[in-house]
Amino acid sequence: MDRRGLLAGGAAVAAGLGAGVTALALGGGNARDGRGRTAAAPEPSAVPFHGERQSGVTAPQQPATELLALDLAPAATSDGRAALRGLLGGLTRVLAEAAGDEPADSRLQGGRPARLSSLVGVGPGLAARLGLDVPPALLAGLPDFPGDRLDPARGGGDLVVQLCAEDRWPLSVVAEQVGATARAAGATVRWTQSGFLARTAAGATPRNLFGFKDGTANPDGTDAGQWVWGPPGPYEHGTVLVYRRIRMDTAAFAALPGDRQEQVMGRRAGDGAPLTGTAEHDEPDIYAKNPDGSYVIPATAHVRLSSPRLDGGARMLRRGYSYDDGPGDRGLLFCAFVRDPAQFTRVQNRLAARDALNAFVEHTASAVAYVLPGAPAGGTLGDGLFG
């Protein structure tokens, strides 16, 4: 799948889906000092929690993730708003403390820094129920798409929390803290889902479970301002997360001849280059034709149908993860950040109608959430929700 890499929002762009993985995490971080001795690589610093935008979007993508959805108890609007304020205050404290250099939980002490990054988003149902100040486009949610086989217990949610770190250990600890904070505020955990990236050299694009590079390109800072982050005004430091849990039939895809796999994808398996190019980051030419008049990138190829050239140049910030929940249930956690969820809907309608990959994938869960602006030091996530 032509899932695109990552953007370090606001200030910097990290090239490639795995650009945030440190050399030490990849086992290659030691160097020789001037006298020939092996010198340990410096410890990575913590990812700052406080800022205009949440670190779960702006920080380089981490190798491991945990997503959680929370539901608030039904209540009158005034009581529901109070409960939400309390829950967001608790989440702000927990996530800021866990991301710091000296977390209070002893399980997060004594080892290498977790480099925790996180985001908290509000679902359309909660926003409508409590009259929250969110981008109006969010309230429509996502439509049903042909071929969806969605399990309601694995998708949706009043709040969506995404935790990312260099390994699974801190995610388990912080997810436990998030769950405890939710219960203390009268909320429940609706679903959880863990994911991972392939072990990849720093700066290289990881491969998905089909064996293809996944996350080759993303909008730059200027394009992100147009397509990812909100327009100038109250929403400019927020974005919308679209989450899709996509089961992949890896055995059936692996049984295809190699050239057929590349035709389905529209890219070469080895170097990730589009069928019309010579290098991974060449822009796919979706209009190039063979001498017989057929498209070089087939009309049903995933790369063609997801091309920004078919959507007025619009690009999504895509930060996908693989998941493996046992035999017969492994695949992709598609996480995309957009200004307007209608942008995703347009692309997914094209894919659902014609994508050659449809024979090998099944969408089993879905969620959409307004990713709140960040919290300044001393502030709380969601301060702008209540008017």
N, C-alpha and C positions, 0 to 999 in steps of 0.2 A: 504493500500500500504506500501511496505517496504521502505519508504523514510527514509533516514538516518539522524542522528542528526547533530551536528555542530562541527566545528573545529576552535579553536582560533589559526589562522595560525601564523607561525613565532616563537611564544614563548610558547603558552599554548594551551591546548586542554580543551574545556568545554564539559563535558559529558552530553549528552541528548539534544534534540532540544530546550528545554526551559531553559537551564542552565544559560542563560544570564538574565533571569527575576529576578529582585531583590525581596527580601522578602517584602519590603515596597510596591512595585507595586502590589504584590499579596495580600495585606491587612494583612500581618502577621508580620510586621517588628517592632512592639513595644516590649519593654522588660521592666522588673522591675529594678530600680536601687537599691542600697544597703539599702535604707530606705523605700522600698515598693512602691515608686511612679512609675508611668508609664513613661518611658523615650522614647522619640521619636528616631526612628532609624536614623542613620546618612544619610544625603543626598548623593545620588550617585554622583560620580564625572563625569565630561565630558569625552567622548570618544575622545582621541587625533585624530585629522585629519591627521597631518603630520606623515610620516613614510615611510619605504621601501615598504610596501604593504598597499593597501587601507583598511580602517576600515570596510567597508561593507562586507569584507570577513573575516578579522582577529578578529573583535570584537565578543563577544558572541551574539547569535541571539536575536533580540529585539522582543517584542510582536506584533508590527505593522509595516507594510511596505507600501511604495508607489513606484511603478515603472513608469517611463516615458521614452518614446522614442522620439528622436528629429531628424528632417531631415534638412540638410543644403540645401540652395538654389543651384540649378545647376549653375556651374561656371567653368571657365577654371581652369586647375590644379593649377596654381600659385595663382589665386584669391581664389580658394577653400581652399588651404593650409593656406593662410592668414586668411580667415574667421574662419577656424577650430582653429588656434592658438588663435585668439581673443576669441572664444567661450570657449575653454578650460581654458584660463586665467580667464574669468569671472566666470566660474563654480568653479574653484579653490578658488577664493575669496569668493564667496557666501557660499560654503560648509564649508570652514575653519572658516569663521566668525560665521555661524550658529551653528557650533559644539563647539565653545568656551564657556568659563564660563560667558562671558558678551556679548551676541549677541546684535547688534545694534537695531534690530527690536523690538519695544516695546511689540509686541504680544508674544515674546519669553522671556520676562523679568518678574520677580516677582513671578514666580511659581517654581515648582521643575525643576531641570535640565532635558532637553529633552533627553540627552544622544544620540544625533544624530550620527548615523554611515552612511556611504555612499560609493557608488562606481560609477565610470564612465567607460563605455566600448565603444569600437569602433566596428561598424558592418562591415561585410565583403564587402558589396557594397561600402561603403565609402573608406575603405582601398584600394580596387582595383582601384577605380576611381581616388584617389589622390596619389597612389603609396606610401602608408604609410608603415613604417617598423613594421610589425606585424608578428606573427608566421605564416609561410606559410600554415599550416594546416587550419587556420581560413578561408582562402580565398575560400575554397570549400563550406563553409556553411553546411547546413543540407539537406539531400535528402528528397523527399516525402516519407511518410510512409503509408502503407495500413491503411485505416480507418480514416485518417486525414480529418477533415472538417475545414480547416483553413480560417479565415477571415483576408485578407491582411491588413485591417484597424486596426486590433488589434495586429499585430505582425510586426516583422522586425524593421527597423530604422537605421539611420546613427550612432546615439549614443544611448546608453541605460544608464539611471541613475536609481539607486536604493537607496532609502532613508529608513532608519529604525530608530525607536524610541520606547519609552516606551508606547506611546499612539498616537492617530490620530492627535491631535491638532498641534504639531510642524510640522508634515509631511505636513499638508495642507498649513501652512505658508511657509515652505521651498520649496515645490513644486511650489507655486506661484512665489517665487523668481527665481527658476530655469527657469520657463516659461518666465518670464520677461527678464532674461539674454539671453535666446535663441532668443527671438524676437529682442532684441537689436543687436544681431549678425547676423540678417537676417535669422535665423532658425525658424522652426515651431515645435509645439508639435504634434507628430504623433498619440500617444495614451497614455493613463494613466491607471493604474490598482492598486487598493488598496487591501491589504490582512491583515490577522490577525492570531494569534495563539490562541488555546484554553487556557482558564485560568487554569493554572497548577501549582502545588507546585514546588518550586525551585528545580532544578535538575531532575525533572521527565519528562517523554516524553509526549508531548501533544497528543491528539487524533485528527484525521481528521474527516471530516463530515460523514464518514461511521462508526464512533465510534471506530476505531482501533488506537492503538498507531502508530505514524507516525514519524520516525526519531530515530531509536533505536541505530544505530552505525555509525561510520564514520572512515575514515583512521586516524591513529595516525600521529605524526610529521614526522616519517621516510617514511611512505607510502604516506603521502601528498606530500613530496618532489619528489616522483616518479610519482604520478598519478594526482596531482592537480596543483602544481606550475610548471612554465616553467623550462626547463633544465638550468644548469649553463650557464651564459652568459647574453645577453641583455634582455631576457624574463623571467629570474628566479624569478622576483618579480611580474610577471603577471600571469593570469590564463584566462580561457575561461568560460564565463557564457552561459549555455544553459537554456532557459526559455520556458516553455510550460504551456499554460492555458488549464486546463483539466476540462471540465464540468462533474459532477458526478450525476448520477440518484440515489439520496439518498433514495427515496421512494421505488424504485424497489429493491435496495439492502437490505433495512430494512425488506422487505417482505420475504426474504429468511429465512429458519430456521437457528438458531444460528450455528449448526454444519456445515451447508453448507457454511455459511459466512466464517467460519474458514478454510474450505477446499479451498475456492477461494483464500484467503489470504495466507494460509500456516502458520498462527500464530493464537494463541488463543486470543479471544477478551478481556478477563479479565486482564491477566497479560502481554500480548504481547509476551509470549514465543513461539518459533517455535514449530510446532507439534512434532518435535523430541527432544525437550528439556523440561526443568523444570523452566527456568527463562528467562526473557526478553532478556538478553544479551548473552544467549547461541548461539553458532554458528549453524545455521541450517545445518543438515546433509541431503543434498539433495539426497544421495544415499541409505539411510536407507529404508528397505522394510518391509512390513507386511508379516505374514506367508503365505498369498496367493500369494505373489510375487508382489503385487502392492506397489507403493511408499507410504511411510508414508506422505510425502509432495507431493501432487499429481503433475503429470507431467505438468499440466496447471496452477499450483499455482503461484501467483505473486512472492512470495519469491524465488521459485526455478528458475524461468526464469530470475530474476534480480540478481542471485547469482554471486559474484565475482569468484566462483570456475568454472564457465562456461566461464570466460573471462580472464584467466591467472592471476587471483588475483587482477585485476584492480578494483579500488573503486573510486566512485565519492563523492565529498563533497556535500551532499544534504541538502538544507535549504528551505524546502517548507513552504508555507502559505496557509491557507484556504481563499476563497473569497465567497461573497454572493452578487450578483448583482440583486437579486429579484427572485420571484418564477420561477422555471424552469431554473435558471442560477446560480448555485452555485457549488463550487468544489475546486480544488487544483491549486495553482500557484507553479508549479514544478520549482525550481531553483537549478541547479547543477553546480558545478565548476570542471572543468577538464583541464588537460594539452592539450589534443587533442580531438576535438569534435567527432572524429571517435569512441572514447570510448563510448560515449552516443549512437551513431548510431548503434553499435553492439548490445547493450542492447535493444534498442527500436525496432530493427528488430525482436528480439526474442519475445518481448512482443506483438508486432503487429500481429505476426503470430499465437500465441497460448494462450495468457494470458486469463484466465477465467474472469478477470476483464473487458475485452473489452465489454462485454454485458452491463456494467454499467458506462462506461466512454467514453468521446469523446474529442479529442484534437481539440481545436477551435482557438488557436493562438500559434505562435512560434517565437522565436528570438534567435540569437546567437551573442555574442560580446566578443571581447578581452578586458578583464578587465585590465586597465593600471596599471603599477607599481605605487606605492604611490609617493607623492610629498614631498620632504624634506622641512623644514622650509625655506621660501623664494623662493621655487621652484614652478613649475607649472605642473599640470597633463599633461602627453603626451609629455613632452620635448623630449623623445626618438623616437617619431614617424617620425620625419622629416629628419633623417639621419645626 
